[in-house]
Amino acid sequence: ETFIERSLFIDAIHTYYMLRNTNKLNEVGEFCLKNKQNEYAYEAFKLADNKEGLTRTGDAFLANAEIEKAHSAFKLAQIDIMIAFIEANFNQGFK
């Protein structure tokens, strides 16, 4: 909680990952997503292997026209329809 209160999101993410505390990683991810800290939410959900969180983060990236980041989030979440949509509609040279 202290990490979050001080906005030390990356420190919280790394600490909870090293402790293998996926519940706390998801809490950080939810807090960051709610507060439009999408990149931190992405990192927390990625390390927690939270596909639903990654999907919502991908939606947030897409809403902000952050296409490459959205593609990455949807790829990790294995949302094939969104991956195909982005690849078909945005010429970004995705792999």
DRENRO-889549 format. One record per residue: x, y, z of N, C-alpha, C in turn; residue number from 0. Coordinates in steps of 0.001 Angstrom, whole numbers, plus 500000, padded with zeros to 6 digits. Example, Ala and Ser with C-alpha at 12.3 -4.5 7.8 and 13.67 -1.06 7.14 Angstrom:
+--------+--------+--------+--------+--------+--------+--------+--------+--------+-----+
:    nc1 :    nc2 :    nc3 :   cac1 :   cac2 :   cac3 :    cc1 :    cc2 :    cc3 : seq :
+--------+--------+--------+--------+--------+--------+--------+--------+--------+-----+
: 513190 : 494310 : 507800 : 512300 : 495500 : 507800 : 513200 : 496700 : 507800 :   0 :
: 512850 : 497750 : 507080 : 513670 : 498940 : 507140 : 512900 : 500030 : 507870 :   1 :
+--------+--------+--------+--------+--------+--------+--------+--------+--------+-----+
//
This chain:
+--------+--------+--------+--------+--------+--------+--------+--------+--------+-----+
:    nc1 :    nc2 :    nc3 :   cac1 :   cac2 :   cac3 :    cc1 :    cc2 :    cc3 : seq :
+--------+--------+--------+--------+--------+--------+--------+--------+--------+-----+
: 500814 : 498798 : 500000 : 500000 : 500000 : 500000 : 500852 : 501260 : 500000 :   0 :
: 501960 : 501244 : 500718 : 502817 : 502412 : 500772 : 503355 : 502768 : 499395 :   1 :
: 503726 : 501756 : 498610 : 504208 : 502008 : 497248 : 503149 : 502755 : 496451 :   2 :
: 501917 : 502285 : 496537 : 500838 : 502884 : 495757 : 500552 : 504299 : 496239 :   3 :
: 500521 : 504488 : 497549 : 500264 : 505821 : 498102 : 501304 : 506825 : 497628 :   4 :
: 502513 : 506377 : 497440 : 503591 : 507271 : 497004 : 503763 : 507281 : 495491 :   5 :
: 502881 : 506606 : 494775 : 502931 : 506508 : 493311 : 504223 : 505850 : 492828 :   6 :
: 504747 : 504924 : 493609 : 505944 : 504176 : 493227 : 505499 : 502849 : 492591 :   7 :
: 504788 : 502982 : 491481 : 504150 : 501815 : 490880 : 505152 : 500768 : 490417 :   8 :
: 506231 : 501192 : 489786 : 507190 : 500219 : 489267 : 507866 : 499476 : 490412 :   9 :
: 508128 : 500164 : 491517 : 508705 : 499504 : 492689 : 507734 : 498479 : 493260 :  10 :
: 506476 : 498851 : 493330 : 505448 : 497919 : 493819 : 505361 : 496703 : 492911 :  11 :
: 505337 : 496943 : 491627 : 505223 : 495842 : 490656 : 506394 : 494885 : 490796 :  12 :
: 507589 : 495416 : 490845 : 508776 : 494556 : 490945 : 508819 : 493801 : 492271 :  13 :
: 508456 : 494487 : 493354 : 508462 : 493841 : 494671 : 507443 : 492706 : 494718 :  14 :
: 506229 : 492982 : 494292 : 505190 : 491949 : 494351 : 505485 : 490802 : 493393 :  15 :
: 506146 : 491101 : 492277 : 506534 : 490029 : 491355 : 507588 : 489129 : 492005 :  16 :
: 508585 : 489744 : 492637 : 509624 : 488946 : 493294 : 509041 : 488106 : 494429 :  17 :
: 508010 : 488627 : 495091 : 507349 : 487887 : 496164 : 506306 : 486896 : 495628 :  18 :
: 506129 : 486898 : 494331 : 505128 : 486045 : 493658 : 503721 : 486294 : 494200 :  19 :
: 503426 : 487546 : 494472 : 502130 : 487919 : 495021 : 501240 : 488455 : 493901 :  20 :
: 500560 : 487542 : 493207 : 499733 : 487949 : 492073 : 498523 : 488774 : 492515 :  21 :
: 498019 : 488531 : 493715 : 496894 : 489345 : 494191 : 497280 : 490816 : 494274 :  22 :
: 498458 : 491081 : 494819 : 498920 : 492471 : 494936 : 499251 : 493055 : 493566 :  23 :
: 499832 : 492232 : 492679 : 500085 : 492707 : 491313 : 498779 : 493139 : 490654 :  24 :
: 497734 : 492337 : 490839 : 496440 : 492681 : 490259 : 495852 : 493932 : 490894 :  25 :
: 496048 : 494111 : 492205 : 495586 : 495330 : 492870 : 496282 : 496564 : 492289 :  26 :
: 497586 : 496456 : 492103 : 498338 : 497573 : 491513 : 497841 : 497833 : 490098 :  27 :
: 497656 : 496768 : 489337 : 497155 : 496907 : 487966 : 495808 : 497600 : 487929 :  28 :
: 494897 : 497190 : 488796 : 493561 : 497802 : 488843 : 493650 : 499278 : 489227 :  29 :
: 494462 : 499573 : 490239 : 494631 : 500963 : 490668 : 495184 : 501808 : 489525 :  30 :
: 496209 : 501297 : 488859 : 496838 : 502050 : 487771 : 495881 : 502239 : 486605 :  31 :
: 495139 : 501208 : 486259 : 494194 : 501325 : 485148 : 493113 : 502357 : 485483 :  32 :
: 492614 : 502313 : 486698 : 491584 : 503262 : 487141 : 492104 : 504700 : 487091 :  33 :
: 493400 : 504869 : 487351 : 494002 : 506208 : 487405 : 494775 : 506562 : 486138 :  34 :
: 494456 : 505856 : 485051 : 495017 : 506147 : 483727 : 496539 : 506045 : 483672 :  35 :
: 497073 : 505153 : 484474 : 498499 : 504833 : 484439 : 498634 : 503510 : 483677 :  36 :
: 498266 : 503555 : 482396 : 498089 : 502335 : 481612 : 499361 : 501509 : 481452 :  37 :
: 500495 : 502153 : 481329 : 501730 : 501387 : 481149 : 502069 : 500584 : 482402 :  38 :
: 501819 : 501157 : 483565 : 502047 : 500422 : 484803 : 501021 : 499300 : 484958 :  39 :
: 499792 : 499578 : 484570 : 498754 : 498534 : 484613 : 499165 : 497366 : 483719 :  40 :
: 499658 : 497687 : 482535 : 500120 : 496669 : 481598 : 501199 : 495791 : 482231 :  41 :
: 502191 : 496415 : 482856 : 503287 : 495661 : 483474 : 502780 : 494767 : 484604 :  42 :
: 501903 : 495310 : 485443 : 501386 : 494532 : 486569 : 500564 : 493339 : 486074 :  43 :
: 499667 : 493587 : 485131 : 498825 : 492508 : 484624 : 499642 : 491477 : 483846 :  44 :
: 500669 : 491935 : 483139 : 501534 : 491010 : 482393 : 502235 : 490063 : 483355 :  45 :
: 502812 : 490602 : 484415 : 503532 : 489767 : 485371 : 502601 : 488881 : 486190 :  46 :
: 501347 : 489306 : 486350 : 500362 : 488496 : 487065 : 499686 : 487488 : 486124 :  47 :
: 499993 : 487578 : 484843 : 499361 : 486732 : 483815 : 497839 : 486869 : 483880 :  48 :
: 497395 : 488118 : 483997 : 495974 : 488434 : 484102 : 495465 : 488855 : 482723 :  49 :
: 494905 : 487910 : 482002 : 494463 : 488167 : 480635 : 493293 : 489150 : 480579 :  50 :
: 492406 : 489084 : 481543 : 491273 : 490014 : 481569 : 491771 : 491440 : 481817 :  51 :
: 492719 : 491596 : 482730 : 493312 : 492906 : 482982 : 494064 : 493430 : 481773 :  52 :
: 494779 : 492541 : 481099 : 495496 : 492935 : 479881 : 494529 : 493357 : 478782 :  53 :
: 493384 : 492683 : 478689 : 492381 : 493044 : 477688 : 491851 : 494446 : 477955 :  54 :
: 491531 : 494747 : 479216 : 491037 : 496083 : 479550 : 492112 : 497140 : 479349 :  55 :
: 493359 : 496773 : 479612 : 494461 : 497703 : 479371 : 494630 : 497934 : 477875 :  56 :
: 494505 : 496871 : 477088 : 494547 : 497016 : 475631 : 493459 : 497948 : 475130 :  57 :
: 492254 : 497827 : 475687 : 491162 : 498728 : 475328 : 491520 : 500175 : 475661 :  58 :
: 492136 : 500380 : 476829 : 492531 : 501733 : 477235 : 493600 : 502293 : 476297 :  59 :
: 494570 : 501463 : 475946 : 495593 : 501909 : 474990 : 494950 : 502267 : 473652 :  60 :
: 494046 : 501429 : 473186 : 493393 : 501665 : 471900 : 492597 : 502970 : 471938 :  61 :
: 491907 : 503224 : 473035 : 491136 : 504460 : 473188 : 492029 : 505696 : 473140 :  62 :
: 493294 : 505528 : 473522 : 494264 : 506631 : 473498 : 495120 : 506630 : 472229 :  63 :
: 494723 : 505811 : 471252 : 495444 : 505695 : 469977 : 496890 : 505232 : 470165 :  64 :
: 497123 : 504434 : 471199 : 498437 : 503840 : 471421 : 498383 : 502425 : 470840 :  65 :
: 498455 : 502372 : 469523 : 498152 : 501161 : 468766 : 499142 : 500033 : 469059 :  66 :
: 500422 : 500327 : 469051 : 501410 : 499280 : 469294 : 501274 : 498687 : 470693 :  67 :
: 501013 : 499542 : 471672 : 500839 : 499059 : 473040 : 499560 : 498231 : 473159 :  68 :
: 498499 : 498673 : 472491 : 497249 : 497911 : 472493 : 497472 : 496539 : 471866 :  69 :
: 498185 : 496513 : 470754 : 498479 : 495246 : 470073 : 499234 : 494301 : 471000 :  70 :
: 500212 : 494821 : 471701 : 500999 : 494012 : 472628 : 500133 : 493451 : 473750 :  71 :
: 499270 : 494283 : 474314 : 498392 : 493836 : 475401 : 497429 : 492755 : 474907 :  72 :
: 496828 : 492968 : 473751 : 495895 : 491976 : 473215 : 496609 : 490682 : 472853 :  73 :
: 497852 : 490802 : 472415 : 498620 : 489604 : 472076 : 498884 : 488766 : 473335 :  74 :
: 499292 : 489415 : 474407 : 499520 : 488695 : 475660 : 498229 : 488103 : 476221 :  75 :
: 497113 : 488804 : 475995 : 495816 : 488328 : 476477 : 495219 : 487276 : 475534 :  76 :
: 495858 : 487084 : 474385 : 495413 : 486114 : 473379 : 494013 : 486428 : 472857 :  77 :
: 493778 : 487698 : 472568 : 492502 : 488144 : 472019 : 492675 : 488261 : 470504 :  78 :
: 492497 : 487139 : 469837 : 492792 : 487046 : 468405 : 491997 : 488028 : 467553 :  79 :
: 490745 : 488267 : 467894 : 489931 : 489164 : 467074 : 490470 : 490592 : 467110 :  80 :
: 490952 : 491036 : 468275 : 491502 : 492395 : 468379 : 492878 : 492484 : 467721 :  81 :
: 493647 : 491411 : 467829 : 494955 : 491376 : 467158 : 494741 : 491500 : 465655 :  82 :
: 493810 : 490720 : 465121 : 493515 : 490750 : 463679 : 492973 : 492119 : 463268 :  83 :
: 492109 : 492704 : 464089 : 491554 : 494026 : 463791 : 492660 : 495064 : 463673 :  84 :
: 493547 : 495084 : 464649 : 494630 : 496072 : 464641 : 495552 : 495842 : 463446 :  85 :
: 495915 : 494597 : 463211 : 496820 : 494305 : 462096 : 496190 : 494639 : 460745 :  86 :
: 494874 : 494481 : 460633 : 494188 : 494776 : 459370 : 493960 : 496266 : 459156 :  87 :
: 493863 : 497026 : 460229 : 493467 : 498428 : 460108 : 494567 : 499452 : 460364 :  88 :
: 495684 : 499009 : 460907 : 496781 : 499924 : 461214 : 498067 : 499348 : 460650 :  89 :
: 498690 : 500082 : 459783 : 499913 : 499613 : 459138 : 501113 : 499949 : 460023 :  90 :
: 501352 : 499097 : 461010 : 502430 : 499345 : 461946 : 503585 : 498358 : 461791 :  91 :
: 503452 : 497399 : 460871 : 504509 : 496397 : 460718 : 504598 : 495438 : 461881 :  92 :
: 503453 : 494993 : 462377 : 503434 : 494069 : 463520 : 504002 : 492719 : 463159 :  93 :
: 504592 : 492079 : 464165 : 505143 : 490725 : 463986 : 504329 : 489755 : 464788 :  94 :
+--------+--------+--------+--------+--------+--------+--------+--------+--------+-----+
//
